[in-house]
Amino acid sequence: FFFQAEDGIRDHCVTGVQTCALPIFKYGGPKARTATPGSIQEDVVNLETKYSIGYYCGGFNPPHKGHFEAAKMAAQENDEVYIITSSTERDESGITTAKKMAIWSLFLPLLSQYKAKINLIVAEISPVRTVYEHVATLNDSPDAKDIVVNLYTDPEDNSRYDNMAKYSENLAALNLKPTPRLASGTEFRALLAAGNKNGAFELMPRGVDKEAIWRILVTS
């Protein structure tokens, strides 16, 4: 079966590589992973037959190896993943939305080797609000009982999802997934400003074209 979001929400909230703001998917069968003790919903359900969707959002100024590892975790654990970046740009660093999306596009081949379908989108309002609207729409769908949602976030930012439970009561499960903190955007921007290519390379994931990322970041 297929589920498609309402046009009004889709057109208002998101633009980008993935042009549809809310999930359009075909139920993938017995692929979802089981819930963790960190679940917002703690009802005992059989998650082996559910369709799992992961959400990972942030400013990504710029995307670095910590962001990549969090996205990789989501790609390994879900049938479908939405990586949602902010449209906010840092004028002082020259990190534009286009640059952020170009870097994520370089990460994409590495992420695509895992089972999940990867969607890259830009939130026009805010990434967190976009996640709320995605989840609320899934919750209102007739297929909600067959959907598991996993929210990937730094544990220090868990509070951003404090109100999510009331928008997900019909879902099979809603889980908070802690992400590793392996790099700092502040440090990355400082290295970029100093022209320290080798230092910046240390904050990029293995296997990606680091020279290509550097060219993206230093090109006006």
trRosetta pair geometry for C-beta under 8 A, 3 or more apart (Angstrom, degrees):
i j d omega theta_ij theta_ji phi_ij phi_ji
1 26 7.1 156 74 -144 32 66
1 27 5.6 32 48 0 79 117
1 143 6.3 -179 95 -81 132 134
2 24 6.9 10 -172 -169 100 79
2 25 7.4 178 -139 85 64 30
2 26 5.8 -35 -89 -91 75 71
3 23 6.7 28 92 103 108 95
3 24 6.9 -158 86 -128 59 45
3 25 6.6 -5 47 49 93 71
3 138 7.5 76 135 -118 153 66
3 141 4.9 22 -144 -152 134 149
3 142 7.9 -165 -103 46 108 75
3 143 5.5 -111 -62 30 132 133
4 22 7.8 103 -178 94 46 104
4 24 5.1 20 -106 -109 76 98
5 9 5.8 -90 161 73 119 116
5 10 5.1 137 94 -60 117 105
5 20 7.0 146 35 176 115 104
5 21 6.8 -91 79 77 158 81
5 22 2.9 74 -50 78 157 137
5 23 6.8 107 -39 46 108 48
5 24 7.2 -97 2 -61 83 79
5 134 7.9 -72 -85 -122 141 57
5 137 4.9 11 -121 176 101 155
6 9 5.1 77 73 14 94 101
6 10 6.8 -170 91 -10 46 93
6 22 7.6 37 34 34 57 155
6 137 7.0 -142 10 -127 88 120
7 10 5.5 -63 -144 40 34 113
7 11 5.9 24 166 -17 73 110
8 11 6.5 -59 -143 36 22 102
8 12 6.4 14 161 -17 59 117
9 12 6.0 -68 -146 37 28 108
9 13 6.1 -2 174 -5 67 122
9 21 6.3 -132 131 84 79 133
9 22 6.0 45 105 -32 118 132
9 133 5.7 -179 -169 178 125 125
9 137 6.5 -162 81 -73 162 134
10 13 7.1 -81 -144 36 16 95
10 14 7.3 -61 -161 45 52 95
10 20 5.6 -36 -149 -154 122 68
10 21 4.5 178 -137 31 54 100
10 22 5.5 -95 -85 15 87 96
11 21 7.7 -114 -20 -3 18 126
12 21 7.7 -48 59 -10 59 166
12 124 7.8 -133 148 59 49 134
13 21 4.5 98 72 -146 105 155
13 123 6.7 -32 166 -145 86 74
13 124 6.1 -174 -177 37 33 100
13 125 6.0 -56 -139 8 76 112
13 129 7.5 -144 -142 114 118 100
13 130 5.5 145 164 -109 124 87
13 133 5.9 -152 -85 67 168 162
14 18 7.5 -13 142 93 129 89
14 20 7.6 31 83 129 121 23
14 21 3.4 143 30 -106 116 93
14 84 7.6 -75 -120 -134 127 107
14 121 5.0 11 -178 170 129 125
14 122 6.5 148 -160 77 76 50
14 123 5.7 -42 -103 -106 86 50
14 124 6.3 -157 -94 -4 28 89
14 130 5.8 85 -71 -132 113 129
15 19 6.9 -3 -147 -131 55 63
15 121 7.6 156 90 -165 20 83
15 122 5.6 -25 77 68 67 104
15 124 6.1 63 7 -56 93 108
16 19 7.1 -167 64 -84 49 44
16 85 7.7 140 -120 48 155 97
16 101 6.5 -161 -154 -108 104 140
16 120 6.4 -117 143 124 123 75
16 121 4.4 140 63 -151 134 47
16 122 3.5 147 -70 9 126 88
17 101 6.1 169 -34 -163 112 121
17 104 8.0 -136 -3 95 150 121
17 105 7.2 171 -92 -80 149 102
17 119 7.6 173 97 -174 100 57
17 120 4.1 24 56 83 137 101
17 121 6.5 -120 53 -82 75 44
17 122 7.7 103 6 -17 71 89
18 82 7.4 -103 54 -131 165 88
18 119 4.1 47 -79 -172 154 97
18 120 5.8 155 -14 66 98 42
18 121 4.1 -63 57 -70 106 95
20 23 7.8 103 119 -117 117 9
20 24 5.5 3 114 -6 164 117
21 121 6.9 133 -119 -174 51 151
21 130 6.7 -119 -167 -148 102 102
21 133 7.2 -11 144 104 119 128
21 134 7.5 -135 146 -77 75 87
22 133 6.9 -97 -85 128 106 93
22 134 5.4 174 -125 -114 73 67
22 137 4.9 -14 -151 72 141 162
22 138 7.9 -166 -170 -45 102 77
23 53 6.3 -46 -95 -127 155 153
23 80 6.9 102 -138 118 120 149
23 82 7.3 -104 -80 -53 93 130
23 134 6.2 81 -20 -158 93 102
23 137 7.6 170 30 93 84 118
23 138 6.4 33 35 -76 129 106
25 28 7.5 -48 164 -34 114 96
25 51 7.0 157 119 168 134 143
25 53 7.5 -161 -4 -86 162 117
25 79 7.7 106 -176 116 143 115
25 80 5.5 -87 -106 -46 145 162
25 117 7.5 171 -119 55 108 143
27 51 4.9 -117 -139 -51 68 139
27 143 6.7 -139 -71 -160 121 141
27 146 6.2 -4 -128 131 130 138
28 31 5.1 -35 118 18 117 133
28 51 5.1 117 29 -119 86 97
28 79 4.3 177 36 -151 154 144
28 80 7.7 169 -23 -29 138 96
29 49 7.3 -57 -172 -151 48 63
29 51 7.7 58 15 -80 24 84
30 48 5.2 11 -152 153 100 77
30 49 5.1 -35 -93 -102 84 53
31 51 7.3 35 51 -119 100 52
31 52 6.9 -122 99 21 86 101
31 79 4.9 100 89 -81 133 103
31 115 6.6 -167 -169 153 127 143
32 47 5.2 -101 107 163 119 90
32 48 6.9 -164 66 -126 82 19
32 49 7.8 -24 33 67 108 15
32 50 4.3 -35 25 79 154 84
32 51 6.3 178 -51 -135 117 6
32 52 3.6 133 -120 -34 97 109
32 78 7.3 7 -121 -130 72 52
32 79 6.5 -54 -74 -23 73 106
32 148 4.9 112 -161 32 147 136
33 47 7.2 -5 106 125 30 127
33 52 6.4 18 24 -58 71 169
33 77 4.9 -55 7 -159 144 82
33 78 7.6 -72 10 -71 103 46
34 47 5.1 139 -116 61 52 129
34 48 7.3 -11 -73 -62 85 74
35 39 4.6 17 178 -72 124 133
35 41 7.8 -95 -130 80 153 83
35 45 7.8 75 -12 52 131 90
35 47 5.9 151 -24 -38 83 156
35 148 7.3 -142 -73 -146 89 128
35 173 4.8 -119 -81 -171 127 158
35 175 5.4 -173 -141 -74 83 127
36 39 6.2 158 66 -42 56 80
36 175 5.8 95 33 -154 90 133
36 177 7.3 107 22 -100 142 75
38 175 6.2 83 91 -165 87 86
38 176 5.0 -99 147 68 114 87
38 177 7.2 142 84 -86 139 38
38 178 7.2 -157 -98 -20 172 93
39 42 5.5 145 89 -85 115 58
39 173 5.8 -58 -143 -167 127 108
39 174 6.9 115 -165 79 80 48
39 175 4.7 -52 -106 -101 69 81
39 176 7.6 163 -115 19 20 70
40 161 7.5 -106 -72 136 142 117
40 164 6.3 -66 -132 88 174 110
40 165 5.3 -148 164 -85 121 91
40 168 7.1 67 92 74 134 141
40 174 4.6 -32 53 95 117 101
40 175 6.8 -161 7 -97 78 25
40 176 6.3 91 -43 -22 93 94
41 165 7.2 148 -64 -132 77 88
41 168 6.8 -122 -41 118 123 112
41 169 7.9 149 -96 -122 123 42
41 171 7.0 -169 -9 81 158 95
41 173 5.1 -152 71 -137 119 56
41 174 5.1 90 -2 33 106 80
41 175 7.9 -78 39 -61 80 59
43 173 7.6 -144 60 -91 85 81
45 50 7.7 56 128 -46 120 138
45 172 5.2 -162 122 -170 157 86
45 173 6.2 -155 48 -48 128 102
46 49 6.1 29 121 18 105 101
46 50 7.8 158 109 -26 61 100
47 50 4.9 -55 -155 22 60 126
47 52 7.7 53 179 -71 107 109
47 148 5.6 52 -146 -68 111 146
47 172 6.3 136 -107 142 79 129
47 173 6.1 -27 -94 7 123 138
49 146 7.4 -69 121 -141 84 91
50 146 5.5 -179 -129 -175 71 53
50 147 6.4 155 -173 -104 103 9
50 148 4.6 87 124 -19 138 104
50 172 4.8 -122 -115 59 146 168
50 173 7.5 101 111 21 174 100
51 79 5.4 -70 -161 40 72 153
51 80 7.6 18 169 9 99 108
51 143 7.9 4 33 154 130 123
51 146 5.9 45 13 137 95 91
51 147 5.5 -32 70 -107 91 64
51 148 7.1 179 83 24 38 76
52 77 7.0 -91 132 137 148 71
52 78 4.3 -130 116 -133 103 72
52 79 5.1 127 55 5 71 88
52 80 7.5 174 96 32 54 68
52 147 7.7 137 -97 -165 29 56
52 148 4.4 -26 -104 73 78 106
52 149 7.6 168 -156 -83 61 21
52 150 6.3 24 -175 -8 106 112
53 78 6.0 83 -128 -167 13 130
53 79 6.9 -45 -72 60 55 87
53 80 4.9 -18 -114 73 78 99
53 81 7.4 165 -164 -87 56 33
53 82 7.1 22 177 -5 100 101
53 138 7.2 -142 43 -103 151 157
53 147 6.5 -7 6 -167 111 103
53 148 7.3 164 23 85 64 55
53 149 5.4 -22 69 -110 93 68
53 150 7.2 -180 89 26 42 74
54 74 3.7 174 135 -160 152 104
54 75 7.7 -116 54 -56 146 33
54 77 6.4 93 -66 81 138 96
54 78 3.8 -141 -16 -27 106 157
54 80 7.3 -178 26 94 70 48
54 81 4.4 -15 67 -112 103 82
54 82 7.2 -173 94 28 55 64
54 116 7.0 -39 27 -126 117 155
54 149 7.8 144 -93 -165 30 52
54 150 4.5 -26 -105 73 78 105
54 151 7.7 171 -155 -81 61 21
54 152 6.1 36 -176 -21 106 112
54 177 7.5 -27 -136 24 107 149
55 74 7.8 -150 38 -138 13 143
55 81 7.6 175 -78 -158 27 61
55 82 5.1 -10 -112 64 71 102
55 84 6.8 -4 -164 2 91 118
55 131 4.8 114 165 -126 153 111
55 134 6.7 154 -91 75 137 148
55 135 7.7 -74 -20 -55 153 102
55 149 7.0 6 -4 -171 109 97
55 150 7.2 174 21 88 67 54
55 151 5.4 -16 63 -114 103 65
55 152 6.7 -170 86 22 48 80
56 67 7.9 133 153 -162 127 76
56 70 5.6 148 -143 131 139 109
56 71 5.6 -152 71 -91 162 70
56 74 5.3 -120 -32 -32 124 157
56 81 6.9 4 9 -174 105 105
56 82 7.4 173 31 89 62 55
56 83 5.3 -16 72 -111 99 69
56 84 7.2 165 86 23 45 73
56 152 4.2 -19 -92 66 91 122
56 153 7.8 -174 -128 -65 63 55
56 179 7.4 96 -130 -78 112 145
57 82 7.9 -2 -64 116 90 93
57 83 7.5 157 -86 -166 49 41
57 84 3.9 -20 -106 70 99 102
57 85 7.3 -166 -151 -73 66 26
57 86 7.8 94 175 -47 92 75
57 123 7.2 33 -148 -19 125 139
57 127 3.3 165 177 161 124 124
57 128 6.2 178 94 -67 144 50
57 130 6.9 158 -111 64 149 109
57 131 5.6 -120 -12 -44 144 122
58 67 6.8 -132 60 -115 144 112
58 84 7.9 121 14 84 46 68
58 85 6.9 -24 73 -118 58 60
58 86 6.9 -73 132 -14 33 100
58 127 6.2 -78 -22 67 16 169
59 85 7.3 57 -169 -161 18 74
59 86 4.6 -23 -113 24 57 134
59 88 6.3 -45 -132 66 99 113
59 127 7.7 -134 -60 -2 44 136
59 185 7.3 38 87 -123 111 174
60 63 4.5 3 -168 -71 109 74
60 67 5.7 80 -115 -119 94 159
60 85 4.9 -60 33 -125 132 107
60 86 7.2 170 28 25 83 84
60 100 5.1 107 107 -154 112 121
60 103 8.0 -173 161 76 117 125
60 104 7.4 13 172 -59 157 113
60 185 7.7 -170 -154 -100 21 132
61 90 5.3 90 -159 -14 136 130
61 93 7.0 104 175 68 104 149
61 95 5.1 125 -151 101 79 151
61 100 7.2 -47 -89 -88 51 123
61 185 5.2 70 77 -171 73 136
61 189 7.0 6 136 -64 91 123
62 95 5.1 -144 -71 -135 90 132
62 99 6.7 -69 -118 127 120 109
62 100 6.1 -157 -141 -101 76 75
62 103 5.9 91 172 2 114 167
62 185 7.0 158 28 -137 38 92
62 188 6.1 -121 41 132 84 140
62 189 7.6 138 -4 -73 81 78
62 192 7.8 95 2 -54 122 152
62 217 6.2 -85 -36 -102 164 115
63 67 4.7 -111 -151 77 75 150
63 68 6.9 90 167 -52 102 82
63 85 8.0 -63 -63 -101 107 130
63 100 6.1 118 -21 -153 99 75
63 103 4.6 176 47 112 119 128
63 104 5.6 145 -46 -66 165 76
63 107 6.7 -98 144 -27 145 141
64 67 5.5 103 51 13 54 101
64 68 7.1 -104 117 -5 33 95
64 182 7.9 -159 119 89 103 90
64 183 4.2 -116 127 99 135 147
64 184 7.9 -10 56 57 165 21
64 185 6.6 -162 -4 -85 128 64
64 188 5.3 -133 -76 -72 136 150
64 203 4.6 -40 -153 157 122 99
64 204 6.6 -99 -147 -89 65 44
64 205 7.8 140 163 -34 44 77
65 68 5.2 -50 -143 37 38 116
65 69 6.2 39 158 -22 68 102
65 182 5.5 -84 105 109 96 125
65 183 5.1 107 52 -23 86 138
65 203 5.8 -150 5 177 102 45
65 204 5.8 113 -53 166 95 11
65 205 4.3 145 -117 -70 81 65
65 206 7.8 55 -124 -10 122 62
66 69 6.0 -53 -147 34 29 108
66 70 6.6 29 154 -16 62 105
66 179 7.6 95 170 145 87 109
66 180 6.3 -135 -144 100 82 81
66 181 6.0 12 -142 -152 138 34
66 182 3.9 177 -89 50 83 83
66 183 4.1 -148 -17 33 108 84
66 184 7.9 63 -3 -47 147 31
67 70 5.8 -58 -153 36 32 111
67 71 6.3 28 152 -16 67 108
67 183 7.8 -65 -4 58 74 116
68 71 5.7 -59 -149 40 31 110
68 72 6.2 35 152 -23 67 106
68 107 5.4 -146 -114 -134 102 131
68 110 7.5 12 -165 91 118 138
68 111 7.8 -134 -156 -64 78 105
68 205 4.0 -73 83 -50 164 141
68 208 7.5 -112 -110 -35 156 139
69 72 5.4 -48 -144 34 33 115
69 73 6.5 42 153 -23 62 100
69 179 7.5 134 98 -171 87 92
69 180 5.5 -36 109 53 134 120
69 182 5.8 65 21 7 145 146
69 205 7.1 170 -47 -104 75 116
70 73 5.7 -49 -154 30 32 115
70 74 6.7 31 149 -15 63 104
70 152 5.4 139 177 158 103 131
70 179 3.7 14 -113 -147 116 129
70 180 6.7 -154 -68 38 80 71
71 74 5.6 -54 -152 37 36 112
71 75 6.3 38 150 -22 68 105
71 81 7.0 114 -160 156 76 147
71 83 5.7 10 -117 -93 120 127
71 107 6.9 61 80 146 151 140
71 111 5.8 -47 133 -106 111 135
71 118 7.8 53 179 -131 112 121
71 152 7.9 156 -83 96 39 162
72 75 5.5 -52 -145 36 34 113
72 76 6.4 33 155 -19 65 105
72 110 7.5 -46 -92 130 109 102
72 111 6.1 -129 -93 -109 64 81
72 114 7.0 135 -157 -23 66 148
73 76 5.9 -59 -152 35 29 110
73 77 6.3 3 160 -3 64 119
73 152 6.7 142 86 -123 114 136
73 177 7.1 179 131 151 126 133
73 179 6.8 -174 42 -118 146 79
73 180 8.0 141 -36 1 142 96
74 77 6.1 -75 -142 46 27 99
74 78 5.7 -14 177 11 69 123
74 81 4.6 110 134 -124 114 129
74 83 7.9 153 74 -73 150 87
74 116 6.9 -36 130 9 73 172
74 150 6.9 177 -128 100 85 121
74 152 5.1 -83 -69 -34 115 149
74 177 7.5 144 -86 84 80 153
75 78 7.0 -71 -120 47 18 89
75 81 5.5 -69 -82 -13 62 154
75 111 4.8 -170 -67 -168 160 88
75 112 7.8 -100 -152 -75 141 23
75 114 3.9 109 138 69 104 139
75 115 7.3 151 164 48 70 56
75 116 4.4 -136 -145 38 58 122
75 118 6.4 -16 -103 -77 110 107
76 114 5.0 -89 -79 -149 56 143
76 115 7.2 79 -139 23 33 93
76 116 7.6 -62 -21 -10 16 112
77 116 7.9 4 58 -49 43 128
77 150 6.4 -49 115 65 122 174
77 177 7.5 156 81 -119 161 158
78 81 5.3 123 73 -67 133 84
78 115 7.8 -175 83 86 39 98
78 116 4.8 44 84 -98 81 128
78 150 6.0 -138 -75 36 118 127
79 115 6.9 -56 -113 129 45 105
79 116 6.0 122 150 -115 13 72
79 117 7.1 7 148 14 62 90
80 116 5.7 154 -99 -161 15 91
80 117 4.7 -15 -114 57 78 96
80 119 7.0 23 -180 -7 96 111
81 111 7.8 -104 66 171 146 128
81 116 4.6 54 -12 152 103 146
81 117 7.2 179 25 82 68 48
81 118 5.3 -15 67 -112 104 63
81 119 6.8 -176 92 27 53 74
82 119 4.9 -23 -107 72 67 111
82 121 6.4 -19 -163 19 97 116
82 131 7.8 166 92 -102 129 79
82 134 6.8 -143 41 -121 168 167
83 104 6.3 178 115 -153 143 137
83 118 6.8 7 -3 -169 112 94
83 119 7.0 175 25 86 69 54
83 120 5.3 -19 69 -108 105 65
83 121 7.4 150 79 26 54 65
84 121 5.4 -18 -110 73 73 92
84 122 7.6 138 -160 -113 63 16
84 123 5.3 51 176 -37 108 110
84 127 4.4 144 118 -143 108 95
84 130 5.3 -170 -164 87 151 138
84 131 6.6 -157 34 -57 155 87
85 97 7.1 147 116 -144 120 82
85 100 5.3 168 179 135 155 134
85 101 6.7 -154 45 -73 150 76
85 104 7.0 -134 -40 -36 138 149
85 120 7.5 7 -2 -169 109 85
85 121 7.5 177 25 90 72 43
85 122 5.6 -35 71 -109 88 67
85 123 7.1 -170 82 12 35 84
85 127 6.6 -54 -163 -84 7 126
86 97 7.9 -119 106 -104 53 97
86 122 7.7 14 132 -157 10 75
86 123 6.1 -38 -110 57 43 102
86 126 6.8 -10 -116 -143 95 54
86 127 5.3 -79 -68 -27 73 108
87 97 5.2 -3 -141 -92 59 141
87 122 5.2 83 -77 171 89 108
87 123 6.3 -131 -16 80 93 53
87 124 5.6 20 -9 -118 151 39
89 95 6.6 -171 -156 92 74 62
89 96 5.0 2 -130 -123 130 52
89 97 5.8 -84 -72 -29 103 78
90 93 4.4 16 111 33 120 107
90 94 7.6 -31 93 22 81 23
90 95 5.0 26 47 48 104 100
90 189 7.4 -53 116 -118 159 141
91 94 7.5 29 -171 -71 32 41
93 189 4.9 -60 -116 -145 142 113
93 192 6.6 63 -161 90 102 136
93 193 6.9 -82 -120 -64 81 99
94 99 7.7 71 135 -16 74 160
94 217 7.7 110 96 -176 105 59
94 220 6.8 -78 -151 -119 138 58
95 99 5.6 -121 -154 78 56 135
95 100 6.5 69 169 -56 95 93
95 189 7.3 -81 -25 -105 135 103
95 217 7.1 -12 -98 -134 85 84
96 99 4.8 102 54 4 75 100
96 100 7.1 -136 99 -4 43 86
97 100 5.6 -54 -149 35 35 113
97 101 6.3 29 156 -14 68 107
97 122 5.8 56 -170 -131 125 141
98 101 6.0 -58 -147 40 29 107
98 102 6.2 34 153 -24 64 107
99 102 5.5 -53 -145 34 32 114
99 103 6.5 31 156 -18 64 103
99 216 5.3 141 -147 159 87 101
99 217 6.4 102 -173 -95 133 51
100 103 6.0 -57 -154 35 30 108
100 104 6.5 27 151 -14 65 106
101 104 5.6 -51 -146 39 37 112
101 105 6.3 44 151 -26 65 103
101 120 6.4 123 -143 152 88 130
101 122 6.7 -51 -71 -61 125 113
102 105 5.5 -51 -152 31 32 116
102 106 7.0 33 148 -18 61 100
102 216 5.1 -173 104 -137 131 140
103 106 5.6 -51 -156 32 38 111
103 107 6.7 38 146 -18 65 102
103 213 5.5 64 -122 -127 99 94
103 216 6.0 -176 -65 93 85 157
103 217 7.8 42 -70 -58 126 92
104 107 5.3 -52 -151 35 40 114
104 108 6.6 63 147 -48 65 91
104 120 5.2 142 126 -128 135 136
105 108 5.3 -27 -154 -4 37 124
105 120 7.0 -101 -73 19 69 172
106 109 7.7 -43 -175 17 37 97
106 208 5.5 83 140 -161 106 109
106 209 5.9 -106 -159 44 125 95
106 212 5.9 168 -112 102 145 128
106 213 6.2 -143 72 -71 162 89
106 216 8.0 -137 -19 -20 138 149
107 110 5.8 -69 -171 44 55 110
107 111 5.9 44 142 -19 86 113
107 205 6.9 75 -117 36 99 139
107 208 6.2 -27 -92 -101 60 133
108 111 5.6 -63 -143 42 34 108
108 112 5.8 36 161 -30 71 110
108 118 6.1 -178 -139 95 87 146
108 120 7.1 -72 -84 -36 119 131
109 112 5.7 -53 -139 31 29 115
109 113 7.6 43 159 -34 57 91
110 113 6.6 -44 -170 7 33 111
110 205 7.1 178 100 114 169 138
110 207 5.4 115 -104 110 130 129
110 208 6.4 -69 -23 -73 142 85
111 114 6.4 -54 -178 26 52 107
111 116 7.8 -48 162 70 94 105
111 118 5.2 77 117 -75 125 154
112 118 6.0 -99 -82 11 76 126
121 130 7.5 -165 107 170 124 152
123 126 5.8 -18 130 115 136 13
123 127 4.5 -177 12 -81 149 49
123 129 7.1 136 -174 62 135 86
123 130 4.1 -120 -112 -28 120 141
125 129 5.1 -56 103 73 120 141
125 130 6.9 156 56 -52 95 85
126 129 4.4 84 62 10 96 105
126 130 6.8 -157 90 -10 49 86
127 130 5.5 -57 -152 34 32 115
127 131 6.6 34 152 -21 66 101
128 131 5.7 -50 -154 31 36 112
128 132 6.6 38 149 -19 65 102
128 160 5.1 -100 -129 174 142 124
128 161 7.8 -136 -153 -68 105 70
129 132 5.5 -50 -151 34 37 115
129 133 6.4 34 152 -17 67 104
130 133 5.8 -56 -149 38 32 108
130 134 6.4 37 151 -22 65 103
131 134 5.6 -51 -149 34 33 114
131 135 6.3 26 157 -15 67 107
131 151 6.9 84 -179 -122 141 108
131 161 7.9 -58 112 -97 135 102
132 135 6.0 -60 -147 40 28 106
132 136 6.1 27 157 -19 65 110
132 163 7.7 14 -120 89 126 103
132 164 6.9 -129 -110 -104 81 81
132 167 6.2 78 -162 55 79 174
133 136 5.7 -50 -139 38 31 112
133 137 6.3 31 159 -18 63 107
134 137 6.1 -66 -156 37 26 107
134 138 6.4 23 152 -15 65 108
135 138 5.6 -54 -148 39 34 112
135 139 6.1 39 152 -25 66 107
135 149 5.7 73 -117 -148 102 170
135 164 6.4 2 103 -154 163 100
135 167 5.4 85 109 121 106 116
135 168 5.5 -38 169 -78 117 102
135 171 7.6 -49 -165 -47 90 145
135 174 7.3 60 -152 -119 131 126
136 139 5.5 -53 -147 34 31 117
136 140 6.5 22 156 -13 63 107
136 167 4.3 -62 -86 -164 82 117
136 168 8.0 -86 -83 -61 46 63
137 140 5.9 -59 -148 39 32 106
137 141 6.7 46 150 -40 62 100
138 141 5.6 -46 -154 11 35 119
138 144 6.2 122 149 -111 68 82
138 147 5.5 -127 178 118 119 163
138 149 6.7 130 90 -65 156 126
138 168 7.9 12 85 -117 104 79
138 171 6.6 38 122 -89 109 112
139 144 5.4 61 -146 -127 32 134
139 167 5.6 -174 3 161 158 60
139 168 5.2 -124 -87 -108 126 38
139 169 6.8 70 -158 39 124 58
139 170 4.9 121 -166 44 73 103
139 171 5.8 -65 -101 -40 78 94
140 144 7.1 122 27 -61 10 131
140 170 7.5 113 -75 40 27 147
141 144 5.3 144 65 -52 75 81
141 147 7.6 62 65 -10 123 145
143 146 5.1 -58 -179 45 82 111
143 147 6.2 83 125 -33 89 108
144 147 5.7 -69 -150 31 37 114
144 170 3.8 32 123 122 149 108
144 171 5.3 -92 180 -82 89 51
144 172 7.7 176 146 -25 58 66
145 170 6.5 -75 -60 168 69 78
145 171 7.4 176 -96 -149 28 22
145 172 5.8 85 -177 -68 43 80
146 172 6.3 35 -132 -41 9 126
147 171 5.3 -72 85 -139 91 91
147 172 5.9 168 67 9 36 100
148 171 6.9 120 -108 167 31 107
148 172 5.0 -58 -70 76 73 113
148 173 4.7 5 -128 57 91 95
148 174 7.7 -173 -162 -76 57 36
148 175 7.3 13 178 1 99 108
149 168 6.5 -108 41 -132 136 131
149 171 5.8 -38 3 -165 105 159
149 173 7.3 -162 37 97 60 58
149 174 4.9 -2 67 -115 102 75
149 175 7.3 177 95 27 55 66
150 174 8.0 177 -81 -158 32 44
150 175 4.9 -15 -114 66 73 103
150 177 5.2 32 179 -22 103 128
151 161 5.7 109 129 -94 165 160
151 164 7.2 -72 -35 -127 158 173
151 174 7.2 24 -10 -179 108 86
151 175 6.9 -175 25 91 72 50
151 176 5.4 -31 71 -110 101 57
151 177 6.5 169 79 19 43 82
152 177 4.7 -34 -98 76 66 110
152 179 5.2 74 175 -61 93 114
153 157 4.9 -118 174 85 112 106
153 158 6.2 143 101 -86 129 52
153 160 6.9 -156 -145 49 153 118
153 161 6.9 -169 -3 -12 161 126
153 176 6.5 -52 40 -158 109 92
153 177 7.3 115 21 67 63 60
153 178 7.3 -52 77 -114 58 40
153 179 6.2 -161 95 2 8 109
154 157 4.6 71 66 12 90 107
154 178 7.4 38 -151 -153 24 71
154 179 5.7 -61 -73 58 51 100
154 181 6.3 60 -125 -73 109 104
155 158 5.7 -8 -162 -34 46 111
155 178 4.8 3 -59 -122 96 111
157 160 5.2 -3 169 -3 87 118
158 161 6.3 -69 -175 41 53 99
158 162 7.7 86 133 -61 72 76
158 176 5.9 45 -131 -164 102 151
159 162 5.2 -2 -162 -39 57 115
161 164 4.3 -12 -175 -17 86 130
161 176 6.5 170 73 -95 147 111
163 166 6.3 -43 179 30 71 108
163 167 7.3 56 132 -7 80 108
164 167 5.7 -74 -159 46 48 104
164 168 5.8 19 155 -6 83 125
164 174 6.4 -164 134 160 118 148
165 168 6.1 -83 -143 48 28 100
165 169 7.1 59 163 -68 66 79
165 174 7.1 -175 -105 69 55 143
166 169 6.7 -6 -146 -34 32 109
168 171 4.7 -35 -174 14 85 124
168 174 4.3 38 149 -49 156 148
171 174 5.5 83 79 -50 140 92
183 187 7.0 -125 -178 62 74 121
183 188 6.6 53 159 -51 114 113
183 203 4.5 115 -146 -148 136 94
184 187 3.9 80 77 8 110 106
184 188 6.5 -172 95 -11 57 82
184 203 7.8 -81 47 -127 55 133
185 188 5.4 -52 -145 35 35 115
185 189 6.3 34 156 -19 67 103
186 189 6.0 -55 -149 36 28 108
186 190 6.5 29 152 -19 62 106
187 190 5.6 -55 -150 35 33 113
187 191 6.4 32 154 -18 66 105
187 203 6.9 171 101 -83 107 146
188 191 5.9 -56 -152 36 30 110
188 192 6.3 32 150 -20 64 108
188 200 6.4 82 -150 -129 73 81
188 203 5.0 -150 -94 117 99 162
189 192 5.4 -52 -147 37 34 116
189 193 6.3 36 154 -21 66 104
190 193 5.7 -52 -146 35 31 110
190 194 6.3 21 155 -11 64 110
191 194 5.8 -63 -146 44 30 106
191 196 4.3 -90 -159 67 80 111
191 199 4.2 -144 -134 103 129 117
191 200 4.5 171 123 -66 129 80
191 203 7.2 162 34 7 153 134
192 195 7.7 36 179 -70 30 29
192 196 7.7 -77 -53 45 20 75
192 200 6.0 84 -71 -94 69 133
192 217 5.7 -99 -131 156 127 131
192 218 7.3 -159 -160 -76 91 79
194 199 7.7 13 75 48 122 143
195 218 8.0 68 -118 -113 73 129
196 199 3.9 7 137 29 121 121
196 200 6.1 141 97 -21 74 87
197 200 5.7 -60 -148 38 31 111
197 201 6.3 38 153 -28 66 103
197 214 5.7 34 -136 -133 98 145
198 201 5.5 -46 -150 26 33 116
198 202 7.2 40 150 -25 59 97
199 202 5.8 -48 -163 21 37 115
199 203 7.5 22 147 -8 63 104
200 203 5.9 -64 -161 38 42 106
200 204 6.9 43 145 -27 70 105
200 214 6.4 118 101 -100 137 97
200 217 7.6 -149 -172 67 152 160
201 204 5.6 -55 -153 26 41 115
201 210 4.9 55 -128 179 91 147
201 214 7.5 -24 -72 -60 83 122
204 208 5.9 -116 164 68 108 123
204 210 4.8 140 85 -114 156 98
204 213 5.7 156 -118 63 140 161
205 208 5.1 76 73 -4 89 121
208 212 7.9 -113 156 56 84 109
208 213 6.6 47 132 -35 120 128
209 212 3.8 38 115 13 117 120
209 213 6.7 153 96 -17 67 82
210 213 5.5 -50 -149 35 39 112
210 214 6.3 42 152 -20 68 103
211 214 5.6 -53 -148 36 33 113
211 215 6.4 34 153 -20 65 103
212 215 5.8 -51 -149 34 32 111
212 216 6.6 36 151 -22 63 103
213 216 5.6 -52 -153 32 33 114
213 217 6.4 26 154 -16 66 109
214 217 5.9 -62 -149 39 31 108
214 218 6.2 6 164 -3 69 113
215 218 6.4 -67 -136 46 27 94
215 219 5.8 31 165 -31 66 114
216 219 6.3 -60 -145 26 21 111
